């Protein structure tokens, strides 16, 4: 004996009672419906109102995939190439850590320093605006890239003494948004080096494909170490 309810290819149940309501309205079905008991007719109407077409298995999988991707897009942020990072500070281990970031969207266009025999205080210049420095006191010196340019790299040289205090800087400027060089500017301090420069700790710092968005390092009465903020 077959089940009183069977499944049609279009996904609708073919209960004998429901079939009357789903069939094309003809004179015969109209007469048949009047002959149904009142309870059966009410049940047929209720089923017709709540019955939904069956979903193909592949469509169900697709819907679940779309929902899952939407959840992941909200819960898991996409990697950003502009994520902030610090370059390793170059110099000694004295002083306290300092972090001086440019305002959002601004880039490093210059450096202000207070100097004696070496660099005592240092501050970034972001889009022409100098921020608060870190370190001690001294004579003011500064380097600024030409208009429309930003600092792409910073060359440094430190003392040979155990504290490796920061001695001199040289900044390389490029046109904003390019790698086209526009200037190389030195920030020097009084006093001569004893011996060849290559014997002093030195090196070049840059942010690779990122921009320089601030300075960080260590400072006390002088600048002990210097690194870049990249973003």
C-alpha positions in Angstrom: 0.0 0.0 0.0 1.4 3.4 -0.9 1.8 6.2 1.6 -1.1 8.6 1.7 1.4 11.5 1.1 3.9 11.4 -1.7 6.6 13.9 -2.9 6.2 15.5 -6.4 9.2 16.6 -8.5 8.4 20.2 -7.9 8.8 19.7 -4.1 5.2 19.9 -3.0 3.6 17.1 -1.0 0.7 15.4 -2.8 -1.5 14.6 0.1 -4.9 13.8 -1.4 -6.5 16.6 0.5 -3.8 19.1 -0.3 -3.9 18.1 -4.0 -7.4 19.4 -4.2 -6.2 22.9 -3.1 -3.1 22.9 -5.4 -4.8 21.7 -8.5 -6.1 24.0 -11.2 -9.5 25.2 -10.2 -12.0 23.4 -12.3 -15.7 22.7 -12.0 -14.9 19.1 -10.8 -12.5 20.2 -8.0 -14.9 22.9 -6.9 -17.7 20.3 -6.5 -15.3 17.9 -4.7 -14.2 20.5 -2.2 -17.8 21.2 -1.2 -18.2 17.5 -0.5 -15.2 17.4 1.9 -15.9 17.3 5.6 -15.4 20.7 7.2 -12.5 19.6 9.3 -10.6 18.1 6.3 -11.1 21.3 4.4 -9.7 23.4 7.2 -6.7 21.1 7.4 -6.1 21.4 3.7 -6.1 25.2 3.8 -3.7 25.2 6.8 -1.3 23.0 5.0 -1.4 25.0 1.8 -0.6 28.2 3.8 2.4 26.7 5.6 3.8 24.3 3.0 7.1 25.4 1.4 8.8 24.0 -1.7 11.6 21.6 -1.0 15.1 23.1 -1.5 17.5 21.3 -3.7 20.6 19.9 -1.8 23.0 21.9 -3.8 21.1 25.1 -3.2 21.1 24.4 0.6 24.9 24.0 0.5 25.3 27.3 -1.5 23.1 29.1 1.0 25.2 27.8 4.0 28.4 28.8 2.2 27.2 32.4 1.6 26.2 32.7 5.3 29.6 31.3 6.4 31.5 33.7 4.2 29.5 36.7 5.5 30.3 35.6 9.2 34.0 35.2 8.4 34.1 38.6 6.7 32.8 40.3 9.8 34.7 38.2 12.4 38.1 38.0 10.7 39.7 41.3 9.5 41.5 41.1 6.3 45.3 41.6 6.4 46.3 45.1 5.8 49.5 46.1 3.9 49.5 49.4 6.0 49.7 47.6 9.4 52.0 49.5 11.7 55.4 48.0 12.6 58.6 49.2 14.4 62.1 48.7 13.0 64.7 47.5 15.5 66.2 50.5 17.4 69.8 51.1 16.6 72.1 52.2 19.5 72.5 51.5 23.1 70.2 50.1 25.9 70.2 53.2 28.1 67.3 55.6 28.7 63.6 55.0 28.5 61.5 53.9 25.5 59.8 56.7 23.5 57.2 56.5 20.7 56.4 59.5 18.6 53.7 58.8 15.9 52.6 61.2 13.2 48.9 62.0 13.1 46.8 59.7 11.1 47.5 60.1 7.4 50.7 62.2 7.9 54.2 61.1 7.0 57.7 62.0 8.2 59.0 65.0 6.3 61.8 66.1 8.7 63.6 65.7 12.0 64.2 68.2 14.8 67.1 67.6 17.2 68.7 69.2 20.2 72.4 68.6 20.2 75.6 68.9 22.1 78.5 66.7 21.3 75.9 64.2 20.1 72.1 64.1 19.6 70.5 64.8 23.0 66.8 65.1 21.9 64.9 64.1 18.7 61.4 64.7 17.4 59.7 63.9 14.1 58.3 66.5 11.7 55.1 65.2 10.2 53.9 67.0 7.1 55.8 70.1 8.2 54.6 70.0 11.8 57.1 69.2 14.6 56.0 66.9 17.4 57.2 66.8 20.9 60.7 65.4 21.2 62.3 62.8 23.5 65.6 63.3 25.4 67.5 66.2 27.0 68.5 69.7 26.1 70.8 71.3 23.5 71.2 73.4 20.5 68.4 73.1 18.0 69.2 71.6 14.6 66.8 70.3 12.0 66.5 68.7 8.6 63.4 69.2 6.3 62.7 67.6 3.0 61.7 69.9 0.1 58.0 70.7 -0.4 56.1 67.7 -1.7 58.7 65.2 -0.4 58.9 62.8 2.5 61.8 60.9 4.2 62.3 57.5 2.6 65.3 56.4 4.7 67.5 57.5 7.6 71.3 56.8 7.8 72.8 56.9 11.3 76.1 56.8 13.0 76.6 56.2 16.8 79.4 56.6 19.3 81.9 53.7 19.8 81.6 54.0 23.5 79.5 51.4 25.4 76.4 53.6 25.5 76.4 54.0 21.7 74.7 57.4 21.8 73.4 58.7 18.5 75.9 61.0 16.8 74.8 62.0 13.3 72.0 61.4 10.8 71.5 61.7 7.1 68.0 61.6 5.6 67.1 60.6 2.1 64.0 62.4 0.7 61.8 61.3 -2.2 58.8 62.8 -3.9 55.6 61.8 -2.1 54.1 58.6 -3.4 57.2 57.7 -5.5 60.8 56.5 -5.1 62.2 59.5 -6.9 65.0 61.1 -4.8 64.8 64.8 -4.2 67.4 65.5 -1.5 70.0 64.0 0.9 70.4 66.1 4.1 72.8 65.7 7.0 72.1 66.4 10.6 75.5 66.6 12.3 76.8 67.4 15.8 80.0 69.3 16.8 83.2 67.4 17.3 85.3 65.2 15.1 85.5 61.4 14.8 88.7 59.8 16.0 89.6 57.3 13.4 87.7 56.0 10.3 84.0 56.4 10.2 83.5 52.7 9.2 84.8 51.8 12.7 81.8 53.5 14.3 78.4 51.7 14.6 76.4 52.9 11.6 73.7 51.7 9.2 70.6 52.7 7.2 66.9 52.4 8.3 63.9 52.3 6.0 60.4 50.9 5.9 60.6 49.0 2.7 57.4 49.3 0.7 55.7 51.1 3.7 56.0 54.8 4.7 57.7 56.3 7.7 55.0 57.4 10.1 57.1 58.3 13.2 60.1 57.7 15.3 60.7 55.4 18.3 63.6 54.2 20.4 65.3 55.0 23.7 66.3 58.3 25.3 67.3 59.9 28.6 69.6 62.9 28.7 70.6 61.9 25.2 69.2 59.7 22.4 70.4 56.2 23.2 68.8 54.4 20.3 66.6 55.2 17.3 64.2 53.2 15.1 61.3 54.0 12.7 57.6 53.5 12.8 56.3 52.1 9.6 52.7 52.2 8.3 
